């Protein structure tokens, strides 16, 4: 009997181990840890919205967390990557290093990603001067210094509590929350549609079509190398590296 129980325990632990190794599961766990740290709404002081899907100008945006308080609107992007993280504020891609440097992976700069989220929110709220961007890596070691707010969960808590001038009244933050929660309660698209939109965007880029304005991407010569730039420049400044 003891052998059977031991076998069942080992099977259960194996399933749990592989389940939490899945990228999708790790992402959910990371967002949950941040959500837990943000806490619940405090009427007239703080309002929290998690996992907000928006569809603006035919483009979709998935925003992990929003905190609305009198000192501003905090837009938080969670990246549940492990290992070491290297990058620069304006660099298009950052690097994740695993296994003592033997494995390296590139991913899109979350600062730039969060800028697009703030753009979508500014279109809804009609103002641009009230947003604070925060990028959170719950389990990674950040190896480079960033001017932007990039850090751990404890860093996020510090930035949320930092002294700032109050720019909203109690009534205004309640109005902003009511306006945004309406999108949460009545989503314009599903998660599946959002993922499909991302695939379409990547397909456009692969076929040298600007994902921002729909014009062609043409080869240009930069100071150090060739690159693809939007034919609608300078009105559209999207660029694509030549691999």
C-alpha positions in Angstrom: 0.0 0.0 0.0 2.8 2.4 0.9 4.5 1.7 -2.5 1.3 2.6 -4.3 0.9 5.9 -2.3 4.5 6.7 -3.0 4.0 6.1 -6.8 0.9 8.3 -6.8 2.8 11.1 -5.0 5.7 10.9 -7.5 3.3 11.1 -10.4 1.5 14.0 -8.9 4.7 15.9 -8.2 5.9 15.2 -11.8 2.7 16.6 -13.3 2.9 19.7 -11.1 6.6 20.2 -12.0 6.0 20.0 -15.8 2.8 22.1 -15.5 4.6 25.0 -13.9 7.4 24.7 -16.4 5.0 25.6 -19.2 5.5 29.2 -20.5 1.7 30.0 -20.4 1.5 28.7 -16.8 4.6 30.6 -15.7 3.1 33.8 -17.1 -0.2 33.3 -15.3 1.7 32.6 -12.0 3.8 35.8 -12.5 0.7 37.9 -13.1 -1.0 36.4 -10.1 1.9 37.3 -7.8 1.8 40.9 -9.0 -2.0 40.9 -8.7 -1.7 39.7 -5.1 0.8 42.4 -4.3 -1.4 45.1 -5.7 -4.2 44.2 -3.4 -7.8 45.2 -3.6 -9.6 48.5 -4.3 -9.6 51.1 -1.6 -12.6 53.3 -2.3 -11.7 57.0 -3.1 -7.9 56.1 -2.8 -6.9 53.3 -5.1 -8.6 51.2 -7.9 -7.0 48.2 -9.5 -7.9 46.6 -12.9 -6.2 43.4 -13.9 -6.0 41.9 -17.4 -7.7 44.5 -19.5 -8.2 43.9 -23.3 -8.7 46.9 -25.5 -9.3 47.3 -29.2 -8.3 50.8 -30.5 -7.9 51.8 -34.1 -8.3 48.2 -35.3 -5.4 47.2 -33.0 -5.7 45.2 -29.8 -3.8 45.7 -26.5 -3.6 43.4 -23.5 -2.7 45.3 -20.3 -1.7 43.2 -17.3 -2.4 45.7 -14.5 -3.6 49.2 -14.0 -3.6 51.1 -10.7 -5.5 54.3 -10.5 -4.8 56.7 -7.6 -4.7 60.4 -7.0 -1.0 60.6 -8.0 -1.5 59.1 -11.4 -2.4 56.0 -13.4 0.2 53.2 -13.1 0.4 50.9 -16.1 2.1 47.6 -15.2 3.5 45.0 -17.5 4.5 41.7 -16.0 7.3 39.5 -17.5 7.6 36.2 -15.7 11.0 35.3 -17.1 13.8 33.6 -15.1 17.5 33.9 -15.4 19.3 37.1 -16.2 17.9 40.1 -18.1 20.0 42.4 -20.2 18.8 45.4 -22.3 18.6 49.2 -22.7 15.7 51.6 -22.4 15.4 52.2 -26.2 16.7 48.9 -27.5 14.1 47.0 -29.5 15.0 43.6 -28.1 16.3 42.5 -24.7 18.1 39.3 -23.9 17.3 36.6 -21.4 20.3 34.4 -20.3 19.8 31.0 -18.8 22.0 28.0 -17.8 25.0 30.1 -16.9 25.1 31.8 -20.2 24.6 28.7 -22.4 21.1 29.6 -23.5 20.1 33.1 -24.7 16.7 34.3 -25.9 15.6 37.6 -27.3 12.2 39.3 -26.5 10.6 42.6 -27.4 11.5 45.5 -25.2 8.6 45.6 -22.6 9.2 49.4 -22.1 8.2 49.9 -25.7 5.4 47.4 -25.3 4.0 49.3 -22.3 4.2 52.6 -24.3 1.7 51.2 -26.7 -0.5 50.2 -23.8 -0.3 53.8 -22.5 -1.1 55.1 -25.9 -4.3 53.0 -26.0 -5.3 54.3 -22.6 -4.6 57.9 -23.5 -6.9 57.5 -26.5 -9.7 56.4 -24.2 -9.2 58.9 -21.4 -8.2 61.9 -23.6 -5.0 62.8 -21.7 -1.3 61.8 -21.8 0.2 63.5 -18.7 -0.9 61.1 -16.0 0.7 57.7 -16.8 3.5 56.0 -15.0 5.0 52.9 -16.6 6.2 50.0 -14.5 7.8 46.8 -15.8 7.9 43.9 -13.3 10.1 40.7 -13.5 8.9 38.6 -10.5 11.6 35.9 -10.7 14.4 37.2 -12.9 17.7 39.0 -12.1 17.9 42.4 -13.9 21.6 42.9 -14.8 21.5 46.3 -16.4 20.4 49.7 -15.1 17.3 51.3 -16.7 16.1 54.9 -16.5 12.6 53.5 -16.7 10.9 51.7 -13.8 12.1 48.1 -14.4 12.4 45.9 -11.4 11.1 43.3 -9.0 7.8 43.1 -7.2 9.3 44.9 -4.2 10.6 47.6 -6.5 7.0 47.9 -7.9 5.6 48.4 -4.4 8.2 51.1 -3.8 7.3 53.0 -7.0 3.6 52.8 -6.2 4.2 54.4 -2.7 6.7 57.0 -3.9 5.8 60.6 -3.1 4.2 62.3 -6.1 2.1 65.4 -6.5 -1.6 64.6 -6.5 -3.2 65.3 -9.9 -6.6 63.7 -9.5 -9.4 64.2 -7.0 -11.4 61.4 -5.4 -14.2 62.0 -7.9 -11.8 61.9 -10.9 -10.2 58.6 -10.0 -13.6 57.0 -9.5 -14.7 58.4 -12.9 -11.5 57.0 -14.6 -12.1 53.6 -12.9 -15.7 53.5 -14.0 -14.7 54.4 -17.6 -12.1 51.7 -17.8 -13.9 48.9 -15.9 -16.7 49.3 -18.5 -14.2 47.9 -21.1 -13.3 45.1 -18.7 -16.9 44.1 -18.1 -17.9 44.5 -21.8 -14.8 43.3 -23.7 -14.6 44.2 -27.4 -12.6 41.0 -28.2 -11.6 37.7 -26.7 -8.1 36.5 -25.7 -8.2 34.3 -28.8 -8.9 37.3 -31.0 -6.1 39.3 -29.4 -3.6 36.4 -30.1 -4.9 36.2 -33.7 -4.3 40.0 -34.0 -0.7 39.5 -32.9 -0.2 36.8 -35.5 -1.6 39.1 -38.2 0.7 41.9 -37.1 3.8 39.6 -37.2 2.7 38.4 -40.6 2.6 42.0 -41.9 6.1 42.7 -40.5 7.4 39.5 -42.1 6.0 40.6 -45.5 7.4 44.1 -45.1 4.1 45.8 -44.4 4.2 48.5 -41.7 2.0 47.3 -38.8 1.3 50.9 -37.7 0.1 52.6 -40.9 -0.1 49.8 -43.5 2.4 51.3 -45.9 5.4 49.3 -47.4 8.6 48.8 -45.5 11.5 49.8 -47.8 15.3 49.2 -47.4 17.2 52.2 -46.1 20.8 52.8 -45.2 21.6 53.9 -41.7 24.7 55.2 -40.1 26.1 51.6 -39.4 23.9 49.2 -41.4 20.9 48.6 -43.7 17.4 48.4 -42.2 13.8 48.5 -43.3 11.9 51.7 -42.7 8.3 52.8 -43.3 7.8 54.4 -46.7 5.6 56.9 -44.9 8.5 58.4 -43.0 8.7 60.9 -41.3 5.0 60.6 -40.5 5.6 57.0 -39.4 9.0 56.0 -37.9 8.5 52.2 -37.7 11.7 50.3 -38.5 12.6 46.6 -38.8 16.1 45.1 -38.5 17.6 43.1 -41.3 18.4 39.7 -39.8 
